[in-house]
């Protein structure tokens, strides 16, 4: 039950909000406002139209924010003059605003209550210059965060594009080289085929050669992965075998035969036993062309697969082909980000400790990838491009997924750790950072996903922990332009 009491202008003057007002202004406040006594309980609820400003006269209050399905207490105070409610009613777009938190009286409390419209009139007529300054600060800060946030995104995109271009160029160049070599080998095979057709080999010998060719090709797919020393030893053995059988250019032919998985035993068992001495050299050179062609086709396939993988990762990273909100596997998002940052990670040891039993979760994929990019990029810079990056996923409690991104850099200074998520705060040198990367990450995780992000740091071990709900109704707010909630 709400009890209305007498408003005393002298009591209002004892509050820090009103201590410098004139007697007429205090009388105006009492005439327009009212004093209410409220029992312990909810005063207003987050999301309801922000119609009133509440100023605490005595008692204890608590403010809470809705995070997922829970109300998380952000402030508790018994300080006289503490205020909540329609404090931003003077802003031009305030008609569409709701209370940004829930106010609860922890104990029976008294409030001075003023309607939002009266508070707007007060601000407009009594403090016109202050009103302009506040509006400029609010909207200017909002615009600045948006513009610098977009620049942060463009800088990240430019960096990622450069890395992606570099990664795409390598397999593309390899495919071009392999295609050029393949064209030469095919021309050589046509020439060799003409020689074979005009030679003294009968049909049975040609059939045996074709069967031998098929068996040799099968070895390409099964070729062992040899080290440099073992490869060199086998090439010497094969070259010696070819020389012993009077086949010229053995050291030119041996690398292809060894790369295809053939050794001296195969040459004795399959090649020499199938062909006679008179056709041995021709068979070896025909096989060499065949195997070179097969190896080049494998190289082209590997290059095309690499390009396809990079393009797929880029699409996964940007979520170009998906709706903004999707139920996605967090590991796929992390993997696509690592692919996009692979150039920067060249000197870094990456350890992936994934809990593959985690279910897909509802997320904004492209924006969450921006969080991973910011955290991983910061970690790599902190380690100066060399160290260990650990990415761990696990369940946190009953309804959260936790992603930890850790680095072995020098750590964050204690005086900076508490400010790390503040907008425009940066520990980087001038020109190297905008100070918005972690602020944007905070907004994406907390405001948009109703999750949590925190940091723990000491020299050699800095860990950013991101917690995301397993099941969550996602927010619609712009995480860059939106206001940070208390």
KABEL-V111784 format. One record per residue. N is the residue number from 1. RES is the residue in one small letter. PSI is psi in radians with two decimals (none if undefined). OMEGA is omega in radians with two decimals (999 if undefined). D_LAST is the distance of its C-alpha to the last C-alpha in Angstrom with 1 decimal. Layout:
N,RES,PSI,OMEGA,D_LAST
N,RES,PSI,OMEGA,D_LAST
//
This chain:
1,x,2.36,-3.12,28.6
2,x,2.15,3.10,27.3
3,x,2.23,3.07,29.6
4,x,2.31,-3.07,29.8
5,x,3.04,3.14,30.9
6,x,2.35,3.09,32.3
7,x,2.20,-3.12,30.2
8,x,1.96,3.14,31.3
9,x,-0.61,-3.14,30.8
10,x,-0.60,3.09,31.5
11,x,-0.69,3.11,28.6
12,x,-0.63,-3.12,26.2
13,x,-0.37,-3.14,27.6
14,x,-0.11,3.13,26.4
15,x,2.48,-3.06,22.7
16,x,-0.45,3.12,21.3
17,x,-0.59,-2.95,20.3
18,x,0.11,-2.97,23.9
19,x,-0.36,-3.11,26.1
20,x,0.13,3.13,27.6
21,x,2.73,3.09,28.5
22,x,2.95,3.09,32.2
23,x,-0.71,3.14,33.9
24,x,-0.69,3.14,34.3
25,x,-0.68,3.10,30.6
26,x,-0.69,3.08,29.8
27,x,-0.68,3.12,32.6
28,x,-0.77,3.13,31.1
29,x,-0.77,-3.13,27.7
30,x,-0.58,3.14,29.6
31,x,-0.65,-3.10,31.8
32,x,-0.60,-3.08,29.0
33,x,-2.94,-3.13,26.5
34,x,2.83,3.06,27.1
35,x,2.28,-3.12,26.3
36,x,2.49,2.98,25.5
37,x,2.15,-3.09,25.8
38,x,2.44,3.05,24.0
39,x,2.97,3.07,24.7
40,x,2.37,-3.14,22.2
41,x,-3.03,-3.08,20.5
42,x,2.30,3.08,18.2
43,x,-0.85,2.97,17.9
44,x,2.83,-3.02,16.3
45,x,2.46,3.11,15.0
46,x,2.32,3.10,12.5
47,x,-0.42,3.08,14.7
48,x,2.65,3.12,17.2
49,x,2.28,-3.09,18.4
50,x,1.60,-3.01,16.5
51,x,-0.26,-3.03,19.7
52,x,2.62,3.01,19.0
53,x,2.28,-3.14,17.2
54,x,2.22,3.10,17.1
55,x,2.18,-3.06,17.7
56,x,2.19,3.04,18.4
57,x,-0.79,2.97,22.0
58,x,2.69,-3.08,22.3
59,x,-2.83,3.13,21.1
60,x,2.35,-3.13,18.0
61,x,2.82,3.08,14.9
62,x,2.38,3.04,12.1
63,x,2.45,3.13,9.0
64,x,2.66,3.10,8.6
65,x,2.51,3.09,7.8
66,x,2.08,3.10,11.0
67,x,1.90,-3.03,11.8
68,x,-2.25,3.11,15.5
69,x,0.09,-3.06,17.4
70,x,2.68,2.99,15.3
71,x,2.09,-3.10,12.6
72,x,2.10,-3.13,10.4
73,x,2.25,-3.12,9.6
74,x,-0.48,-3.09,6.4
75,x,2.44,3.00,8.1
76,x,2.25,-3.07,11.9
77,x,2.70,2.99,14.0
78,x,0.32,-3.11,17.5
79,x,2.17,3.10,17.4
80,x,2.37,-3.12,19.5
81,x,-0.19,3.06,18.1
82,x,2.43,-3.04,14.5
83,x,2.75,3.13,13.6
84,x,2.84,3.10,11.7
85,x,-2.28,-3.02,13.1
86,x,0.86,-3.10,15.0
87,x,-0.31,3.11,13.9
88,x,0.39,-3.09,14.4
89,x,-0.39,-3.08,17.6
90,x,-0.22,3.13,19.7
91,x,2.60,-2.99,18.8
92,x,-0.55,-3.10,21.8
93,x,0.41,-3.03,20.3
94,x,-0.28,-3.12,18.5
95,x,-0.52,-3.10,21.2
96,x,0.09,-3.04,19.7
97,x,2.54,2.98,16.1
98,x,2.97,3.05,14.9
99,x,2.31,-3.10,12.3
100,x,0.14,3.09,9.0
101,x,3.02,3.05,8.5
102,x,2.26,3.12,11.4
103,x,2.26,-3.14,12.6
104,x,2.36,3.01,15.3
105,x,1.99,-3.12,17.9
106,x,-0.62,3.09,18.5
107,x,2.87,3.07,21.8
108,x,2.29,-2.98,23.9
109,x,2.70,3.06,22.2
110,x,2.45,-3.12,23.2
111,x,2.54,2.83,21.3
112,x,2.22,-3.03,22.4
113,x,2.26,-3.13,21.8
114,x,2.32,3.13,22.3
115,x,2.59,-3.12,22.7
116,x,-0.70,-3.13,20.7
117,x,-0.69,3.11,24.1
118,x,-0.65,3.10,25.0
119,x,-0.68,3.09,21.8
120,x,-0.76,3.12,22.6
121,x,-0.72,3.11,26.2
122,x,-0.86,-3.11,25.2
123,x,-0.69,-3.06,23.2
124,x,-0.71,-3.03,25.9
125,x,-0.61,-3.06,28.9
126,x,-0.59,-3.04,27.8
127,x,0.98,-3.07,25.7
128,x,-0.72,3.13,26.9
129,x,-0.75,3.11,26.5
130,x,-0.66,3.13,23.0
131,x,-0.80,3.13,22.2
132,x,-0.71,3.13,23.7
133,x,-0.77,-3.13,21.9
134,x,-0.76,3.11,18.5
135,x,-0.75,3.12,19.5
136,x,-0.72,3.12,20.9
137,x,-0.77,-3.08,17.9
138,x,-0.98,-3.06,15.7
139,x,-0.61,3.10,18.4
140,x,-0.75,3.09,19.9
141,x,-0.69,3.12,16.8
142,x,-0.79,3.14,16.3
143,x,-0.72,-3.14,20.0
144,x,-0.78,3.13,20.1
145,x,-0.67,-3.14,17.6
146,x,-0.83,-3.09,19.7
147,x,-0.85,-3.12,23.0
148,x,-0.59,3.08,22.2
149,x,-0.73,3.09,20.6
150,x,-0.67,3.10,23.9
151,x,-0.69,3.10,25.8
152,x,-0.73,3.12,24.1
153,x,-0.72,-3.14,25.1
154,x,-0.70,3.09,28.6
155,x,-0.76,3.11,29.1
156,x,-0.72,3.14,28.2
157,x,-0.73,3.11,30.5
158,x,-0.74,3.12,33.2
159,x,-0.77,3.14,33.1
160,x,-0.67,3.14,33.2
161,x,-0.72,3.10,36.0
162,x,-0.75,3.12,38.0
163,x,-0.73,-3.14,37.7
164,x,-0.71,3.11,38.6
165,x,-0.75,3.11,41.6
166,x,-0.79,-3.11,42.8
167,x,-0.64,3.13,42.6
168,x,-0.56,-3.08,44.3
169,x,-0.66,-3.10,47.0
170,x,-0.97,3.12,48.3
171,x,-0.55,3.13,49.2
172,x,-0.76,3.10,50.4
173,x,-0.68,3.10,52.7
174,x,-0.70,3.13,54.0
175,x,-0.70,3.12,54.8
176,x,-0.79,3.13,56.7
177,x,-0.78,-3.12,58.7
178,x,-0.65,3.12,59.4
179,x,-0.72,3.11,60.5
180,x,-0.77,3.12,62.9
181,x,-0.66,-3.14,64.4
182,x,-0.69,3.12,64.7
183,x,-0.70,3.11,66.7
184,x,-0.73,-3.11,69.1
185,x,-0.67,3.12,69.5
186,x,-0.66,3.07,70.3
187,x,-0.71,3.10,72.9
188,x,-0.66,3.12,74.4
189,x,-0.68,3.11,74.4
190,x,-0.70,3.11,76.3
191,x,-0.76,3.14,78.8
192,x,-0.68,3.13,79.2
193,x,-0.65,3.11,79.6
194,x,-0.68,3.12,82.4
195,x,-0.73,-3.14,84.1
196,x,-0.75,-3.12,83.8
197,x,-0.55,-3.12,85.1
198,x,0.09,-3.09,88.1
199,x,-2.91,-3.05,88.8
200,x,0.16,-3.09,91.0
201,x,2.37,3.13,88.5
202,x,3.11,-3.05,89.4
203,x,-0.71,-3.11,87.2
204,x,-0.70,3.13,86.8
205,x,-0.69,3.12,85.6
206,x,-0.67,3.10,83.1
207,x,-0.70,3.11,81.7
208,x,-0.66,3.14,81.4
209,x,-0.72,3.14,79.5
210,x,-0.72,3.09,77.1
211,x,-0.71,3.10,76.5
212,x,-0.71,3.11,76.0
213,x,-0.77,-3.13,73.5
214,x,-0.72,3.13,71.5
215,x,-0.65,3.13,71.4
216,x,-0.71,3.14,70.3
217,x,-0.64,3.12,67.4
218,x,-0.55,-3.13,66.2
219,x,-0.44,-3.10,65.9
220,x,-0.77,-3.12,63.4
221,x,-0.41,-3.10,60.7
222,x,0.11,-3.06,61.5
223,x,2.30,-3.13,61.9
224,x,2.71,3.09,60.5
225,x,1.75,-3.03,57.9
226,x,2.63,3.03,60.0
227,x,2.95,-3.09,59.2
228,x,-0.77,-3.10,60.8
229,x,-0.77,-3.13,63.7
230,x,-0.65,3.10,64.5
231,x,-0.78,-3.13,64.5
232,x,-0.72,3.14,66.9
233,x,-0.76,-3.12,69.2
234,x,-0.67,3.11,69.4
235,x,-0.70,3.10,70.1
236,x,-0.75,3.14,72.9
237,x,-0.77,-3.13,74.4
238,x,-0.72,3.12,74.3
239,x,-0.71,3.10,75.7
240,x,-0.71,3.14,78.5
241,x,-0.77,3.13,79.2
242,x,-0.71,3.10,79.5
243,x,-0.69,3.13,81.8
244,x,-0.43,3.14,84.0
245,x,0.36,3.02,84.4
246,x,0.64,3.10,85.5
247,x,2.04,-3.08,82.4
248,x,2.73,3.10,81.6
249,x,0.60,-3.07,78.2
250,x,-0.66,-3.10,76.9
251,x,-0.30,3.03,74.1
252,x,-0.55,-3.10,72.8
253,x,-0.53,-3.00,72.9
254,x,-0.77,-3.09,71.5
255,x,-0.72,-3.14,67.8
256,x,-0.76,-3.13,67.5
257,x,-0.74,-3.14,69.3
258,x,-0.74,3.13,67.2
259,x,-0.54,3.13,63.9
260,x,-0.04,3.08,65.1
261,x,0.18,-3.14,65.6
262,x,2.52,3.11,69.4
263,x,-3.09,-3.09,71.3
264,x,-0.70,3.12,75.0
265,x,-0.74,-3.14,75.4
266,x,-0.71,3.13,74.3
267,x,-0.70,3.10,76.7
268,x,-0.84,-2.99,79.6
269,x,-0.73,-3.02,78.8
270,x,-0.88,-3.03,77.8
271,x,-1.02,-3.07,78.8
272,x,-0.59,-3.12,82.2
273,x,-0.39,-3.09,83.2
274,x,-0.63,-3.08,82.6
275,x,2.60,3.07,84.1
276,x,2.97,-3.13,87.5
277,x,-0.52,-3.06,88.1
278,x,-0.39,-3.12,89.1
279,x,0.11,-3.05,85.8
280,x,-0.85,-3.08,83.5
281,x,-0.74,3.12,82.4
282,x,-0.66,3.14,81.9
283,x,-0.70,3.14,79.8
284,x,-0.79,-3.10,77.6
285,x,-0.62,3.07,76.9
286,x,-0.77,3.10,76.2
287,x,-0.66,-3.13,73.8
288,x,-0.78,3.08,72.1
289,x,-0.75,-3.13,71.5
290,x,-0.82,-3.10,70.2
291,x,-0.68,3.08,67.8
292,x,-0.74,3.13,66.6
293,x,-0.76,-3.13,65.9
294,x,-0.75,3.14,64.0
295,x,-0.68,3.11,61.9
296,x,-0.68,3.09,61.1
297,x,-0.64,3.06,60.0
298,x,-0.69,3.14,57.8
299,x,-0.72,3.11,56.3
300,x,-0.71,3.12,55.7
301,x,-0.75,3.12,54.1
302,x,-0.73,-3.14,51.8
303,x,-0.77,3.13,50.8
304,x,-0.67,3.11,50.2
305,x,-0.71,3.11,48.1
306,x,-0.77,3.11,46.0
307,x,-0.79,3.13,45.4
308,x,-0.71,3.12,44.6
309,x,-0.74,3.13,42.1
310,x,-0.73,3.13,40.4
311,x,-0.71,3.10,40.2
312,x,-0.74,3.12,39.0
313,x,-0.69,3.12,36.2
314,x,-0.73,3.10,35.3
315,x,-0.72,3.12,35.1
316,x,-0.69,-3.12,33.1
317,x,-0.82,-3.08,30.7
318,x,-0.21,-3.08,30.3
319,x,0.69,-3.07,30.7
320,x,-0.58,-3.03,33.1
321,x,0.35,-3.09,35.0
322,x,2.76,3.04,32.3
323,x,2.77,-3.11,30.0
324,x,-0.69,-3.11,26.3
325,x,2.18,-3.14,25.4
326,x,2.68,2.97,27.7
327,x,1.93,-2.97,28.2
328,x,2.78,3.05,29.1
329,x,2.08,-3.09,30.2
330,x,-0.48,3.14,27.7
331,x,-0.60,3.08,30.8
332,x,-0.69,3.12,32.2
333,x,-0.76,3.11,29.1
334,x,-0.74,-3.12,29.2
335,x,-0.75,-3.14,33.0
336,x,-0.64,3.11,32.9
337,x,-0.73,3.12,30.5
338,x,-0.67,3.09,32.8
339,x,-0.77,-3.12,35.8
340,x,-0.51,-3.12,34.2
341,x,0.24,-3.01,33.5
342,x,-0.58,3.13,36.8
343,x,-0.76,3.14,38.3
344,x,-0.43,-3.08,35.6
345,x,0.15,-3.03,36.0
346,x,-0.69,-3.10,39.7
347,x,0.19,-3.06,39.8
348,x,2.39,3.03,37.1
349,x,2.10,-3.10,37.8
350,x,2.14,3.10,35.5
351,x,2.12,-3.14,35.2
352,x,1.93,3.13,34.0
353,x,1.46,-3.01,33.3
354,x,2.41,2.98,32.6
355,x,1.70,-3.05,32.5
356,x,-0.09,3.11,34.5
357,x,-0.13,-3.14,34.2
358,x,2.37,3.12,30.6
359,x,2.85,3.00,30.6
360,x,2.64,-3.09,29.4
361,x,2.71,-3.14,25.8
362,x,2.06,-3.07,24.2
363,x,2.86,2.87,22.7
364,x,1.75,-2.96,22.8
365,x,-0.87,-3.07,25.5
366,x,-0.71,-3.11,25.7
367,x,-0.61,3.09,22.1
368,x,-0.61,3.05,21.9
369,x,-0.52,3.06,25.0
370,x,-0.63,3.08,23.2
371,x,-0.87,3.14,20.8
372,x,-0.71,3.14,24.0
373,x,-0.83,-3.13,25.7
374,x,-0.80,-3.08,23.1
375,x,-0.75,-3.13,23.0
376,x,-0.75,3.13,26.8
377,x,-0.75,3.09,27.6
378,x,-0.71,3.14,25.6
379,x,-0.76,-3.14,27.4
380,x,-0.74,3.11,30.8
381,x,-0.68,3.14,30.3
382,x,-0.61,-3.14,29.3
383,x,0.02,-3.12,32.5
384,x,0.64,3.04,34.5
385,x,0.11,-3.13,35.7
386,x,2.18,-3.11,37.3
387,x,-2.79,-3.13,36.0
388,x,2.18,3.05,34.7
389,x,2.13,-3.13,31.9
390,x,2.25,3.09,31.0
391,x,2.08,-3.07,29.2
392,x,2.37,3.04,28.8
393,x,2.50,-3.14,27.8
394,x,2.88,3.06,27.6
395,x,2.44,3.09,26.4
396,x,1.95,-3.09,23.5
397,x,-2.65,-3.09,23.9
398,x,-0.44,-2.96,25.2
399,x,0.44,-3.14,23.0
400,x,2.63,2.97,21.5
401,x,2.34,3.14,23.1
402,x,2.24,3.06,22.4
403,x,2.13,3.14,23.6
404,x,2.23,3.08,24.1
405,x,1.97,-3.02,25.3
406,x,2.58,3.09,27.0
407,x,2.86,-3.11,29.2
408,x,0.50,3.13,31.7
409,x,-3.01,-3.06,30.8
410,x,-0.20,3.12,30.5
411,x,3.00,-3.13,26.9
412,x,2.33,3.14,23.9
413,x,2.45,-3.11,24.3
414,x,-0.66,-3.12,22.3
415,x,-0.35,3.13,21.1
416,x,-0.40,-3.04,19.8
417,x,-0.68,-3.11,18.3
418,x,-0.22,-3.10,15.1
419,x,0.12,-2.94,14.6
420,x,-0.48,-3.12,16.0
421,x,0.09,3.12,13.2
422,x,2.46,3.08,12.6
423,x,2.41,3.09,14.3
424,x,0.05,3.06,17.9
425,x,2.23,3.14,18.1
426,x,2.57,3.06,21.2
427,x,0.04,-3.13,23.8
428,x,2.86,3.12,26.5
429,x,2.80,3.13,29.3
430,x,2.29,3.13,29.3
431,x,-0.16,-3.10,29.9
432,x,-0.23,-3.13,29.0
433,x,2.63,-3.14,25.4
434,x,-0.28,-3.07,22.9
435,x,0.24,-3.13,19.8
436,x,-0.16,-3.08,18.1
437,x,-0.87,-3.12,19.4
438,x,-0.53,3.06,16.8
439,x,-0.78,3.10,14.0
440,x,-0.73,3.11,15.7
441,x,-0.75,3.12,16.2
442,x,-0.78,-3.11,12.6
443,x,-0.70,3.14,12.0
444,x,-0.78,-3.08,15.3
445,x,-0.84,-3.01,14.7
446,x,-0.95,-3.06,11.2
447,x,-0.71,-3.00,10.9
448,x,-0.56,-3.10,14.7
449,x,-0.03,-3.11,16.0
450,x,0.64,3.10,13.4
451,x,-2.66,-3.09,14.3
452,x,2.54,3.08,13.2
453,x,2.37,-3.09,14.5
454,x,2.88,-3.13,15.3
455,x,2.50,2.98,18.2
456,x,2.29,-3.03,21.0
457,x,2.43,2.94,23.6
458,x,2.80,-3.11,27.0
459,x,2.19,3.13,30.1
460,x,-0.05,-3.11,31.6
461,x,1.64,3.06,28.8
462,x,2.25,-3.07,25.4
463,x,2.14,2.97,23.5
464,x,2.19,-3.13,20.6
465,x,2.15,3.10,19.8
466,x,2.17,3.12,18.5
467,x,2.27,-3.08,18.2
468,x,2.47,-3.14,18.9
469,x,2.49,3.04,19.8
470,x,-0.65,-3.12,23.5
471,x,2.05,-3.00,23.3
472,x,2.41,2.94,20.5
473,x,2.00,-3.00,20.3
474,x,2.64,-3.12,18.9
475,x,2.86,3.13,16.6
476,x,-0.05,-3.03,18.3
477,x,2.63,3.01,15.7
478,x,2.05,-3.05,16.8
479,x,-0.30,3.14,14.8
480,x,-0.80,-3.07,16.0
481,x,-0.36,-3.06,15.6
482,x,2.69,3.14,12.5
483,x,2.46,3.03,9.3
484,x,2.23,-3.13,6.6
485,x,2.68,-3.07,3.8
486,x,none,999,0.0
//
